[in-house]
Amino acid sequence: MGKLIDGKQIAKDLRAAVAVQTEKLATQGITPGLAVILVGDDPASEIYVRNKERAAGKVGVNAQTIKYPADASEAEVLAKIAELNADDSVDAILVQSPVPSQIDEHKVQEAIDPRKDVDGFHPENIGRLYANREGYYPVANTPRGIMTMLHHEGVDVAGKHVVVIGRSILVGRPMAALLQGANATVSLLHRYTPASLTELLVSEADVVIVATGVAGLIKGSELKAGAVVIDVGINRLEDGSLVGDVDFASAEPVASLITPVPGGVGPMTIATLLQTTVELAAQHHGVALEDPWQTI
Ligand SMILES: Nc1nc(=O)c2c([nH]1)NC[C@@H]1CN(c3ccc(C(=O)N[C@@H](CCC(=O)O)C(=O)O)cc3)C=[N+]21
């Protein structure tokens, strides 16, 4: 039954739309600049940084990665953010999550100029999202990319029951806010949700979005027939292979649409990051951009 959602292809189409926008900006002498700060070595972050660098150059985004060792001080990172905030060639700033424990992640998120906050993690931007404000502001790229994917696949969440598993600031919480803004009924589940309640809600879900970091957490037998399944997990197994949070083999026959890992949500996150970078650059320079084909 399951039809694969080809995140890789949708991401490619989105990057092509972004490249059209950067070409337009280039005629006005603007090259969007993205600065990524990476502290220590988180494996998921390393995949992200590698794939992002590759993709950015191809669509005309000037990306730089600033690496710090795992024992870097908070003051060092805050000083770098202040420098990037003041740098006119930098339109977008991202600090890879997680950061080592000696650094207060909230302080870091609040230090970034909200107008350069490409992850949408600054409380000002989170507040706008939570309040469902109109107008442009950055929104976390993974959930935004998922909304783009659903739109592209013709899935309208209005009036649907969507179960989101995982309540991180990176995915689950902004995902729930975007879905609520799109008139879905959202159940936001997490590790303290009783298993029996998880089972009940998942079995009644039209769309299931799983972002927990637990390999194979959701199995096909738990899903409603025809559910749309979005797998945000990136788990590296001992043999080096990548798997998601959904047991793909059992879920695929039950789902009407399902994202693979790799090749699903991950490439969309990167393409959406580039999209947001270009939008921030346009805003920074007071240039209006046409919307590419996605609606959010
Ligand atoms: N401030 C911040 N923002 C983030 O958005 C953020 C972060 N920190 N920290 C780490 C996580 C992880 N993340 C990924 C995005 C894309 C792939 C990706 O490209 N995945 C490919 C992997 C392909 C492969 O290389 O094997 C895929 O799923 O097909 C992976 C991981 C963003 N994150």
Ligand as a Chemical Component Dictionary entry (heavy atoms), coordinates in Angstrom:
data_LIG
# 
_chem_comp.id                   LIG 
_chem_comp.type                 NON-POLYMER 
_chem_comp.pdbx_formal_charge   1 
_chem_comp.three_letter_code    LIG 
# 
loop_
_chem_comp_atom.comp_id 
_chem_comp_atom.atom_id 
_chem_comp_atom.alt_atom_id 
_chem_comp_atom.type_symbol 
_chem_comp_atom.charge 
_chem_comp_atom.model_Cartn_x 
_chem_comp_atom.model_Cartn_y 
_chem_comp_atom.model_Cartn_z 
_chem_comp_atom.pdbx_ordinal 
LIG N1  N1  N 0 20.579 24.002 15.150 1  
LIG C1  C1  C 0 20.365 22.841 14.543 2  
LIG N2  N2  N 0 19.501 22.764 13.507 3  
LIG C2  C2  C 0 19.277 21.559 12.882 4  
LIG O1  O1  O 0 18.463 21.486 11.939 5  
LIG C3  C3  C 0 20.004 20.398 13.325 6  
LIG C4  C4  C 0 20.887 20.561 14.392 7  
LIG N3  N3  N 0 21.040 21.761 14.980 8  
LIG N4  N4  N 0 21.600 19.504 14.870 9  
LIG C5  C5  C 0 21.573 18.231 14.239 10 
LIG C6  C6  C 0 20.243 17.960 13.583 11 
LIG C7  C7  C 0 20.341 16.841 12.572 12 
LIG N5  N5  N 0 19.990 17.435 11.311 13 
LIG C8  C8  C 0 20.082 16.768 10.084 14 
LIG C9  C9  C 0 19.660 17.318 8.896  15 
LIG C10 C10 C 0 19.808 16.653 7.692  16 
LIG C11 C11 C 0 20.356 15.401 7.646  17 
LIG C12 C12 C 0 20.502 14.696 6.353  18 
LIG O2  O2  O 0 20.914 15.245 5.348  19 
LIG N6  N6  N 0 20.155 13.418 6.289  20 
LIG C13 C13 C 0 20.352 12.573 5.132  21 
LIG C14 C14 C 0 21.506 11.641 5.466  22 
LIG C15 C15 C 0 22.118 11.012 4.277  23 
LIG C16 C16 C 0 23.496 10.475 4.611  24 
LIG O3  O3  O 0 24.428 11.277 4.633  25 
LIG O4  O4  O 0 23.638 9.266  4.834  26 
LIG C17 C17 C 0 19.069 11.796 4.876  27 
LIG O5  O5  O 0 18.274 11.626 5.809  28 
LIG O6  O6  O 0 18.862 11.366 3.746  29 
LIG C18 C18 C 0 20.786 14.811 8.826  30 
LIG C19 C19 C 0 20.641 15.483 10.024 31 
LIG C20 C20 C 0 19.737 18.773 11.484 32 
LIG N7  N7  N 1 19.860 19.134 12.751 33 
# 
loop_
_chem_comp_bond.comp_id 
_chem_comp_bond.atom_id_1 
_chem_comp_bond.atom_id_2 
_chem_comp_bond.value_order 
_chem_comp_bond.pdbx_ordinal 
LIG N1  C1  SING 1  
LIG C1  N2  DOUB 2  
LIG C1  N3  SING 3  
LIG N2  C2  SING 4  
LIG C2  O1  DOUB 5  
LIG C2  C3  SING 6  
LIG C3  C4  DOUB 7  
LIG C3  N7  SING 8  
LIG C4  N3  SING 9  
LIG C4  N4  SING 10 
LIG N4  C5  SING 11 
LIG C5  C6  SING 12 
LIG C6  C7  SING 13 
LIG C6  N7  SING 14 
LIG C7  N5  SING 15 
LIG N5  C8  SING 16 
LIG N5  C20 SING 17 
LIG C8  C9  SING 18 
LIG C8  C19 DOUB 19 
LIG C9  C10 DOUB 20 
LIG C10 C11 SING 21 
LIG C11 C12 SING 22 
LIG C11 C18 DOUB 23 
LIG C12 O2  DOUB 24 
LIG C12 N6  SING 25 
LIG N6  C13 SING 26 
LIG C13 C14 SING 27 
LIG C13 C17 SING 28 
LIG C14 C15 SING 29 
LIG C15 C16 SING 30 
LIG C16 O3  DOUB 31 
LIG C16 O4  SING 32 
LIG C17 O5  DOUB 33 
LIG C17 O6  SING 34 
LIG C18 C19 SING 35 
LIG C20 N7  DOUB 36 
# 
